[in-house]
Structures are given as structure tokens and as C-alpha cells.
């Protein structure tokens, strides 16, 4: 299983759907699939952006792969 990466250290690649979450002193929340374009994060179909910036991301597992 892939480890989470802090967005401030290494942002996710642009235009690639990744798992994201907010994980801070208030706990873990808003875990969902998003993709980044510049400083904005969009739903996978690019129909809208979210009004927050995730703190962590990790790659989406490839179906059928033993991760």
C-alpha cells in the first residue's frame, strides 16, 4: 500500500486523479479522489473544484495490481 505524501512537500502531478485527504490537528477528513490543476483541486470529471486544499495525497491503486 502506498504511503501518503504531504502536498506542501511534493504536490501531486497535474491532471492525474489521486487519493487526497486533509489530516491535521482536527483529524482526518475530506478523503476523496481529486486531480490538481495549478493550485486548484477538481473532481475526477473536472466538473467542479473543491473549496479547500488537501494536505496529503497518494496514487490511486491500479486495478488487479498486488499493492
PDB file of N, CA, C and O in Angstrom:
ATOM      1  N   UNK A   1       0.854  -1.182   0.000  1.00  0.00           N
ATOM      2  CA  UNK A   1       0.000   0.000   0.000  1.00  0.00           C
ATOM      3  C   UNK A   1       0.891   1.232   0.000  1.00  0.00           C
ATOM      4  O   UNK A   1       1.908   1.278   0.692  1.00  0.00           O
ATOM      5  N   UNK A   2       0.509   2.201  -0.761  1.00  0.00           N
ATOM      6  CA  UNK A   2       1.287   3.427  -0.909  1.00  0.00           C
ATOM      7  C   UNK A   2       1.115   4.329   0.312  1.00  0.00           C
ATOM      8  O   UNK A   2       0.034   4.396   0.897  1.00  0.00           O
ATOM      9  N   UNK A   3       2.178   5.012   0.686  1.00  0.00           N
ATOM     10  CA  UNK A   3       2.136   5.949   1.805  1.00  0.00           C
ATOM     11  C   UNK A   3       1.643   7.312   1.336  1.00  0.00           C
ATOM     12  O   UNK A   3       1.793   7.672   0.169  1.00  0.00           O
ATOM     13  N   UNK A   4       1.063   8.053   2.249  1.00  0.00           N
ATOM     14  CA  UNK A   4       0.597   9.405   1.955  1.00  0.00           C
ATOM     15  C   UNK A   4       1.779  10.356   1.843  1.00  0.00           C
ATOM     16  O   UNK A   4       2.758  10.226   2.578  1.00  0.00           O
ATOM     17  N   UNK A   5       1.689  11.315   0.918  1.00  0.00           N
ATOM     18  CA  UNK A   5       2.694  12.355   0.712  1.00  0.00           C
ATOM     19  C   UNK A   5       2.081  13.698   1.087  1.00  0.00           C
ATOM     20  O   UNK A   5       0.943  13.992   0.720  1.00  0.00           O
ATOM     21  N   UNK A   6       2.831  14.505   1.813  1.00  0.00           N
ATOM     22  CA  UNK A   6       2.332  15.847   2.167  1.00  0.00           C
ATOM     23  C   UNK A   6       2.356  16.732   0.918  1.00  0.00           C
ATOM     24  O   UNK A   6       3.376  16.817   0.234  1.00  0.00           O
ATOM     25  N   UNK A   7       1.246  17.382   0.627  1.00  0.00           N
ATOM     26  CA  UNK A   7       1.137  18.239  -0.556  1.00  0.00           C
ATOM     27  C   UNK A   7       2.114  19.399  -0.520  1.00  0.00           C
ATOM     28  O   UNK A   7       2.600  19.819  -1.570  1.00  0.00           O
ATOM     29  N   UNK A   8       2.418  19.935   0.668  1.00  0.00           N
ATOM     30  CA  UNK A   8       3.344  21.064   0.753  1.00  0.00           C
ATOM     31  C   UNK A   8       4.777  20.649   0.441  1.00  0.00           C
ATOM     32  O   UNK A   8       5.582  21.480   0.021  1.00  0.00           O
ATOM     33  N   UNK A   9       5.105  19.377   0.641  1.00  0.00           N
ATOM     34  CA  UNK A   9       6.443  18.863   0.347  1.00  0.00           C
ATOM     35  C   UNK A   9       6.564  18.484  -1.127  1.00  0.00           C
ATOM     36  O   UNK A   9       7.552  18.814  -1.782  1.00  0.00           O
ATOM     37  N   UNK A  10       5.551  17.790  -1.642  1.00  0.00           N
ATOM     38  CA  UNK A  10       5.553  17.332  -3.024  1.00  0.00           C
ATOM     39  C   UNK A  10       4.110  17.248  -3.519  1.00  0.00           C
ATOM     40  O   UNK A  10       3.412  16.283  -3.210  1.00  0.00           O
ATOM     41  N   UNK A  11       3.655  18.236  -4.277  1.00  0.00           N
ATOM     42  CA  UNK A  11       2.267  18.209  -4.735  1.00  0.00           C
ATOM     43  C   UNK A  11       2.035  17.062  -5.725  1.00  0.00           C
ATOM     44  O   UNK A  11       2.978  16.587  -6.357  1.00  0.00           O
ATOM     45  N   UNK A  12       0.786  16.621  -5.856  1.00  0.00           N
ATOM     46  CA  UNK A  12       0.507  15.556  -6.823  1.00  0.00           C
ATOM     47  C   UNK A  12       0.726  16.052  -8.249  1.00  0.00           C
ATOM     48  O   UNK A  12       0.687  17.256  -8.501  1.00  0.00           O
ATOM     49  N   UNK A  13       0.957  15.128  -9.184  1.00  0.00           N
ATOM     50  CA  UNK A  13       1.134  15.554 -10.573  1.00  0.00           C
ATOM     51  C   UNK A  13      -0.139  16.221 -11.103  1.00  0.00           C
ATOM     52  O   UNK A  13      -1.248  15.830 -10.740  1.00  0.00           O
ATOM     53  N   UNK A  14       0.028  17.223 -11.959  1.00  0.00           N
ATOM     54  CA  UNK A  14      -1.130  17.922 -12.517  1.00  0.00           C
ATOM     55  C   UNK A  14      -1.928  17.013 -13.440  1.00  0.00           C
ATOM     56  O   UNK A  14      -1.368  16.270 -14.246  1.00  0.00           O
ATOM     57  N   UNK A  15      -3.264  17.089 -13.304  1.00  0.00           N
ATOM     58  CA  UNK A  15      -4.166  16.384 -14.203  1.00  0.00           C
ATOM     59  C   UNK A  15      -4.308  14.897 -13.961  1.00  0.00           C
ATOM     60  O   UNK A  15      -4.958  14.206 -14.746  1.00  0.00           O
ATOM     61  N   UNK A  16      -3.713  14.384 -12.888  1.00  0.00           N
ATOM     62  CA  UNK A  16      -3.776  12.954 -12.569  1.00  0.00           C
ATOM     63  C   UNK A  16      -4.684  12.761 -11.359  1.00  0.00           C
ATOM     64  O   UNK A  16      -4.528  13.445 -10.347  1.00  0.00           O
ATOM     65  N   UNK A  17      -5.636  11.826 -11.462  1.00  0.00           N
ATOM     66  CA  UNK A  17      -6.523  11.550 -10.337  1.00  0.00           C
ATOM     67  C   UNK A  17      -5.738  10.819  -9.256  1.00  0.00           C
ATOM     68  O   UNK A  17      -5.089   9.807  -9.521  1.00  0.00           O
ATOM     69  N   UNK A  18      -5.807  11.349  -8.023  1.00  0.00           N
ATOM     70  CA  UNK A  18      -5.115  10.757  -6.878  1.00  0.00           C
ATOM     71  C   UNK A  18      -6.057  10.727  -5.673  1.00  0.00           C
ATOM     72  O   UNK A  18      -7.051  11.452  -5.638  1.00  0.00           O
ATOM     73  N   UNK A  19      -5.743   9.895  -4.700  1.00  0.00           N
ATOM     74  CA  UNK A  19      -6.448   9.920  -3.417  1.00  0.00           C
ATOM     75  C   UNK A  19      -5.947  11.137  -2.654  1.00  0.00           C
ATOM     76  O   UNK A  19      -4.745  11.402  -2.633  1.00  0.00           O
ATOM     77  N   UNK A  20      -6.861  11.888  -2.020  1.00  0.00           N
ATOM     78  CA  UNK A  20      -6.476  13.053  -1.237  1.00  0.00           C
ATOM     79  C   UNK A  20      -7.184  13.027   0.110  1.00  0.00           C
ATOM     80  O   UNK A  20      -8.183  12.331   0.292  1.00  0.00           O
ATOM     81  N   UNK A  21      -6.648  13.797   1.046  1.00  0.00           N
ATOM     82  CA  UNK A  21      -7.295  13.940   2.349  1.00  0.00           C
ATOM     83  C   UNK A  21      -6.760  15.184   3.029  1.00  0.00           C
ATOM     84  O   UNK A  21      -5.722  15.725   2.649  1.00  0.00           O
ATOM     85  N   UNK A  22      -7.491  15.627   4.044  1.00  0.00           N
ATOM     86  CA  UNK A  22      -6.992  16.617   4.985  1.00  0.00           C
ATOM     87  C   UNK A  22      -6.701  15.857   6.268  1.00  0.00           C
ATOM     88  O   UNK A  22      -7.561  15.140   6.780  1.00  0.00           O
ATOM     89  N   UNK A  23      -5.501  16.012   6.782  1.00  0.00           N
ATOM     90  CA  UNK A  23      -5.089  15.338   8.013  1.00  0.00           C
ATOM     91  C   UNK A  23      -4.305  16.366   8.836  1.00  0.00           C
ATOM     92  O   UNK A  23      -3.132  16.629   8.572  1.00  0.00           O
ATOM     93  N   UNK A  24      -4.975  16.937   9.834  1.00  0.00           N
ATOM     94  CA  UNK A  24      -4.340  17.957  10.658  1.00  0.00           C
ATOM     95  C   UNK A  24      -4.770  17.785  12.112  1.00  0.00           C
ATOM     96  O   UNK A  24      -5.234  16.711  12.495  1.00  0.00           O
ATOM     97  N   UNK A  25      -4.621  18.815  12.911  1.00  0.00           N
ATOM     98  CA  UNK A  25      -4.954  18.708  14.336  1.00  0.00           C
ATOM     99  C   UNK A  25      -6.436  18.432  14.584  1.00  0.00           C
ATOM    100  O   UNK A  25      -6.807  17.998  15.674  1.00  0.00           O
ATOM    101  N   UNK A  26      -7.277  18.674  13.594  1.00  0.00           N
ATOM    102  CA  UNK A  26      -8.707  18.391  13.717  1.00  0.00           C
ATOM    103  C   UNK A  26      -9.063  16.981  13.262  1.00  0.00           C
ATOM    104  O   UNK A  26     -10.236  16.607  13.267  1.00  0.00           O
ATOM    105  N   UNK A  27      -8.066  16.197  12.870  1.00  0.00           N
ATOM    106  CA  UNK A  27      -8.299  14.818  12.445  1.00  0.00           C
ATOM    107  C   UNK A  27      -8.272  14.653  10.936  1.00  0.00           C
ATOM    108  O   UNK A  27      -7.954  15.582  10.194  1.00  0.00           O
ATOM    109  N   UNK A  28      -8.615  13.443  10.498  1.00  0.00           N
ATOM    110  CA  UNK A  28      -8.641  13.104   9.077  1.00  0.00           C
ATOM    111  C   UNK A  28     -10.052  13.345   8.551  1.00  0.00           C
ATOM    112  O   UNK A  28     -11.033  12.931   9.169  1.00  0.00           O
ATOM    113  N   UNK A  29     -10.144  14.013   7.415  1.00  0.00           N
ATOM    114  CA  UNK A  29     -11.444  14.279   6.801  1.00  0.00           C
ATOM    115  C   UNK A  29     -11.273  14.569   5.314  1.00  0.00           C
ATOM    116  O   UNK A  29     -10.152  14.692   4.818  1.00  0.00           O
ATOM    117  N   UNK A  30     -12.383  14.676   4.621  1.00  0.00           N
ATOM    118  CA  UNK A  30     -12.431  15.012   3.189  1.00  0.00           C
ATOM    119  C   UNK A  30     -11.576  14.067   2.344  1.00  0.00           C
ATOM    120  O   UNK A  30     -10.924  14.510   1.398  1.00  0.00           O
ATOM    121  N   UNK A  31     -11.569  12.786   2.667  1.00  0.00           N
ATOM    122  CA  UNK A  31     -10.808  11.834   1.874  1.00  0.00           C
ATOM    123  C   UNK A  31     -11.596  11.510   0.611  1.00  0.00           C
ATOM    124  O   UNK A  31     -12.709  10.987   0.676  1.00  0.00           O
ATOM    125  N   UNK A  32     -10.999  11.830  -0.548  1.00  0.00           N
ATOM    126  CA  UNK A  32     -11.679  11.588  -1.820  1.00  0.00           C
ATOM    127  C   UNK A  32     -10.704  11.662  -2.988  1.00  0.00           C
ATOM    128  O   UNK A  32      -9.564  12.104  -2.840  1.00  0.00           O
ATOM    129  N   UNK A  33     -11.176  11.219  -4.154  1.00  0.00           N
ATOM    130  CA  UNK A  33     -10.388  11.296  -5.372  1.00  0.00           C
ATOM    131  C   UNK A  33     -10.502  12.703  -5.954  1.00  0.00           C
ATOM    132  O   UNK A  33     -11.601  13.231  -6.119  1.00  0.00           O
ATOM    133  N   UNK A  34      -9.349  13.302  -6.263  1.00  0.00           N
ATOM    134  CA  UNK A  34      -9.300  14.622  -6.871  1.00  0.00           C
ATOM    135  C   UNK A  34      -8.133  14.681  -7.847  1.00  0.00           C
ATOM    136  O   UNK A  34      -7.252  13.821  -7.827  1.00  0.00           O
ATOM    137  N   UNK A  35      -8.134  15.700  -8.699  1.00  0.00           N
ATOM    138  CA  UNK A  35      -6.965  15.965  -9.540  1.00  0.00           C
ATOM    139  C   UNK A  35      -6.648  17.445  -9.477  1.00  0.00           C
ATOM    140  O   UNK A  35      -7.540  18.287  -9.372  1.00  0.00           O
ATOM    141  N   UNK A  36      -5.358  17.748  -9.542  1.00  0.00           N
ATOM    142  CA  UNK A  36      -4.868  19.118  -9.361  1.00  0.00           C
ATOM    143  C   UNK A  36      -4.579  19.774 -10.702  1.00  0.00           C
ATOM    144  O   UNK A  36      -4.009  19.158 -11.603  1.00  0.00           O
ATOM    145  N   UNK A  37      -4.985  21.038 -10.818  1.00  0.00           N
ATOM    146  CA  UNK A  37      -4.586  21.908 -11.924  1.00  0.00           C
ATOM    147  C   UNK A  37      -4.138  23.211 -11.294  1.00  0.00           C
ATOM    148  O   UNK A  37      -4.958  23.977 -10.787  1.00  0.00           O
ATOM    149  N   UNK A  38      -2.856  23.461 -11.325  1.00  0.00           N
ATOM    150  CA  UNK A  38      -2.316  24.645 -10.656  1.00  0.00           C
ATOM    151  C   UNK A  38      -2.524  24.525  -9.159  1.00  0.00           C
ATOM    152  O   UNK A  38      -2.102  23.541  -8.551  1.00  0.00           O
ATOM    153  N   UNK A  39      -3.172  25.521  -8.552  1.00  0.00           N
ATOM    154  CA  UNK A  39      -3.417  25.485  -7.111  1.00  0.00           C
ATOM    155  C   UNK A  39      -4.804  24.961  -6.765  1.00  0.00           C
ATOM    156  O   UNK A  39      -5.148  24.868  -5.586  1.00  0.00           O
ATOM    157  N   UNK A  40      -5.611  24.617  -7.773  1.00  0.00           N
ATOM    158  CA  UNK A  40      -6.972  24.149  -7.535  1.00  0.00           C
ATOM    159  C   UNK A  40      -7.062  22.634  -7.665  1.00  0.00           C
ATOM    160  O   UNK A  40      -6.328  22.016  -8.435  1.00  0.00           O
ATOM    161  N   UNK A  41      -7.984  22.046  -6.891  1.00  0.00           N
ATOM    162  CA  UNK A  41      -8.236  20.608  -6.933  1.00  0.00           C
ATOM    163  C   UNK A  41      -9.662  20.381  -7.418  1.00  0.00           C
ATOM    164  O   UNK A  41     -10.613  20.958  -6.891  1.00  0.00           O
ATOM    165  N   UNK A  42      -9.794  19.522  -8.440  1.00  0.00           N
ATOM    166  CA  UNK A  42     -11.063  19.257  -9.094  1.00  0.00           C
ATOM    167  C   UNK A  42     -11.523  17.820  -8.872  1.00  0.00           C
ATOM    168  O   UNK A  42     -10.722  16.932  -8.584  1.00  0.00           O
ATOM    169  N   UNK A  43     -12.836  17.612  -9.012  1.00  0.00           N
ATOM    170  CA  UNK A  43     -13.370  16.251  -9.004  1.00  0.00           C
ATOM    171  C   UNK A  43     -12.805  15.519 -10.223  1.00  0.00           C
ATOM    172  O   UNK A  43     -12.361  16.166 -11.172  1.00  0.00           O
ATOM    173  N   UNK A  44     -12.812  14.176 -10.214  1.00  0.00           N
ATOM    174  CA  UNK A  44     -12.194  13.426 -11.314  1.00  0.00           C
ATOM    175  C   UNK A  44     -12.721  13.779 -12.708  1.00  0.00           C
ATOM    176  O   UNK A  44     -11.969  13.711 -13.681  1.00  0.00           O
ATOM    177  N   UNK A  45     -14.001  14.154 -12.819  1.00  0.00           N
ATOM    178  CA  UNK A  45     -14.539  14.504 -14.140  1.00  0.00           C
ATOM    179  C   UNK A  45     -14.329  15.981 -14.490  1.00  0.00           C
ATOM    180  O   UNK A  45     -14.810  16.443 -15.524  1.00  0.00           O
ATOM    181  N   UNK A  46     -13.628  16.713 -13.648  1.00  0.00           N
ATOM    182  CA  UNK A  46     -13.298  18.137 -13.832  1.00  0.00           C
ATOM    183  C   UNK A  46     -14.525  19.048 -13.848  1.00  0.00           C
ATOM    184  O   UNK A  46     -14.439  20.184 -14.313  1.00  0.00           O
ATOM    185  N   UNK A  47     -15.665  18.569 -13.348  1.00  0.00           N
ATOM    186  CA  UNK A  47     -16.890  19.366 -13.404  1.00  0.00           C
ATOM    187  C   UNK A  47     -16.918  20.483 -12.351  1.00  0.00           C
ATOM    188  O   UNK A  47     -17.622  21.477 -12.525  1.00  0.00           O
ATOM    189  N   UNK A  48     -16.154  20.322 -11.256  1.00  0.00           N
ATOM    190  CA  UNK A  48     -16.100  21.388 -10.256  1.00  0.00           C
ATOM    191  C   UNK A  48     -14.855  21.228  -9.392  1.00  0.00           C
ATOM    192  O   UNK A  48     -14.267  20.150  -9.309  1.00  0.00           O
ATOM    193  N   UNK A  49     -14.472  22.325  -8.754  1.00  0.00           N
ATOM    194  CA  UNK A  49     -13.331  22.271  -7.856  1.00  0.00           C
ATOM    195  C   UNK A  49     -13.818  22.316  -6.416  1.00  0.00           C
ATOM    196  O   UNK A  49     -14.944  22.728  -6.139  1.00  0.00           O
ATOM    197  N   UNK A  50     -12.951  21.885  -5.501  1.00  0.00           N
ATOM    198  CA  UNK A  50     -13.302  21.885  -4.083  1.00  0.00           C
ATOM    199  C   UNK A  50     -12.791  23.169  -3.445  1.00  0.00           C
ATOM    200  O   UNK A  50     -11.824  23.768  -3.916  1.00  0.00           O
ATOM    201  N   UNK A  51     -13.452  23.585  -2.369  1.00  0.00           N
ATOM    202  CA  UNK A  51     -13.120  24.849  -1.700  1.00  0.00           C
ATOM    203  C   UNK A  51     -12.130  24.653  -0.558  1.00  0.00           C
ATOM    204  O   UNK A  51     -12.216  25.332   0.465  1.00  0.00           O
ATOM    205  N   UNK A  52     -11.205  23.738  -0.729  1.00  0.00           N
ATOM    206  CA  UNK A  52     -10.153  23.507   0.259  1.00  0.00           C
ATOM    207  C   UNK A  52      -8.939  22.956  -0.467  1.00  0.00           C
ATOM    208  O   UNK A  52      -9.029  22.547  -1.625  1.00  0.00           O
ATOM    209  N   UNK A  53      -7.829  22.946   0.201  1.00  0.00           N
ATOM    210  CA  UNK A  53      -6.608  22.347  -0.341  1.00  0.00           C
ATOM    211  C   UNK A  53      -6.258  21.132   0.497  1.00  0.00           C
ATOM    212  O   UNK A  53      -6.062  21.257   1.706  1.00  0.00           O
ATOM    213  N   UNK A  54      -6.174  19.955  -0.120  1.00  0.00           N
ATOM    214  CA  UNK A  54      -5.790  18.759   0.643  1.00  0.00           C
ATOM    215  C   UNK A  54      -4.398  18.924   1.253  1.00  0.00           C
ATOM    216  O   UNK A  54      -3.562  19.664   0.735  1.00  0.00           O
ATOM    217  N   UNK A  55      -4.171  18.225   2.355  1.00  0.00           N
ATOM    218  CA  UNK A  55      -2.851  18.256   2.977  1.00  0.00           C
ATOM    219  C   UNK A  55      -1.992  17.072   2.548  1.00  0.00           C
ATOM    220  O   UNK A  55      -0.765  17.134   2.631  1.00  0.00           O
ATOM    221  N   UNK A  56      -2.634  15.980   2.083  1.00  0.00           N
ATOM    222  CA  UNK A  56      -1.924  14.753   1.715  1.00  0.00           C
ATOM    223  C   UNK A  56      -2.514  14.149   0.441  1.00  0.00           C
ATOM    224  O   UNK A  56      -3.674  14.385   0.103  1.00  0.00           O
ATOM    225  N   UNK A  57      -1.692  13.369  -0.254  1.00  0.00           N
ATOM    226  CA  UNK A  57      -2.157  12.641  -1.439  1.00  0.00           C
ATOM    227  C   UNK A  57      -1.373  11.339  -1.568  1.00  0.00           C
ATOM    228  O   UNK A  57      -0.291  11.185  -1.001  1.00  0.00           O
ATOM    229  N   UNK A  58      -1.951  10.400  -2.333  1.00  0.00           N
ATOM    230  CA  UNK A  58      -1.243   9.169  -2.711  1.00  0.00           C
ATOM    231  C   UNK A  58      -1.844   8.670  -4.012  1.00  0.00           C
ATOM    232  O   UNK A  58      -2.993   8.984  -4.325  1.00  0.00           O
ATOM    233  N   UNK A  59      -1.078   7.892  -4.777  1.00  0.00           N
ATOM    234  CA  UNK A  59      -1.580   7.379  -6.057  1.00  0.00           C
ATOM    235  C   UNK A  59      -2.801   6.481  -5.854  1.00  0.00           C
ATOM    236  O   UNK A  59      -2.967   5.849  -4.810  1.00  0.00           O
ATOM    237  N   UNK A  60      -3.641   6.446  -6.876  1.00  0.00           N
ATOM    238  CA  UNK A  60      -4.779   5.533  -6.884  1.00  0.00           C
ATOM    239  C   UNK A  60      -4.243   4.157  -7.261  1.00  0.00           C
ATOM    240  O   UNK A  60      -3.532   4.030  -8.258  1.00  0.00           O
ATOM    241  N   UNK A  61      -4.571   3.113  -6.477  1.00  0.00           N
ATOM    242  CA  UNK A  61      -4.087   1.771  -6.836  1.00  0.00           C
ATOM    243  C   UNK A  61      -4.596   1.339  -8.210  1.00  0.00           C
ATOM    244  O   UNK A  61      -5.724   1.650  -8.591  1.00  0.00           O
ATOM    245  N   UNK A  62      -3.762   0.629  -8.935  1.00  0.00           N
ATOM    246  CA  UNK A  62      -4.130   0.096 -10.241  1.00  0.00           C
ATOM    247  C   UNK A  62      -4.924  -1.183 -10.026  1.00  0.00           C
ATOM    248  O   UNK A  62      -4.497  -2.067  -9.283  1.00  0.00           O
ATOM    249  N   UNK A  63      -6.084  -1.281 -10.676  1.00  0.00           N
ATOM    250  CA  UNK A  63      -6.926  -2.472 -10.503  1.00  0.00           C
ATOM    251  C   UNK A  63      -6.152  -3.720 -10.917  1.00  0.00           C
ATOM    252  O   UNK A  63      -5.480  -3.736 -11.949  1.00  0.00           O
ATOM    253  N   UNK A  64      -6.255  -4.747 -10.111  1.00  0.00           N
ATOM    254  CA  UNK A  64      -5.617  -6.014 -10.404  1.00  0.00           C
ATOM    255  C   UNK A  64      -4.176  -6.089  -9.950  1.00  0.00           C
ATOM    256  O   UNK A  64      -3.577  -7.163  -9.997  1.00  0.00           O
ATOM    257  N   UNK A  65      -3.601  -4.982  -9.512  1.00  0.00           N
ATOM    258  CA  UNK A  65      -2.202  -4.987  -9.055  1.00  0.00           C
ATOM    259  C   UNK A  65      -2.147  -5.413  -7.594  1.00  0.00           C
ATOM    260  O   UNK A  65      -3.051  -5.095  -6.820  1.00  0.00           O
ATOM    261  N   UNK A  66      -1.120  -6.113  -7.219  1.00  0.00           N
ATOM    262  CA  UNK A  66      -0.903  -6.523  -5.828  1.00  0.00           C
ATOM    263  C   UNK A  66      -0.101  -5.444  -5.134  1.00  0.00           C
ATOM    264  O   UNK A  66       1.130  -5.481  -5.125  1.00  0.00           O
ATOM    265  N   UNK A  67      -0.799  -4.481  -4.551  1.00  0.00           N
ATOM    266  CA  UNK A  67      -0.107  -3.367  -3.874  1.00  0.00           C
ATOM    267  C   UNK A  67      -0.105  -3.566  -2.385  1.00  0.00           C
ATOM    268  O   UNK A  67       0.430  -2.733  -1.652  1.00  0.00           O
TER     269      UNK A  67
END
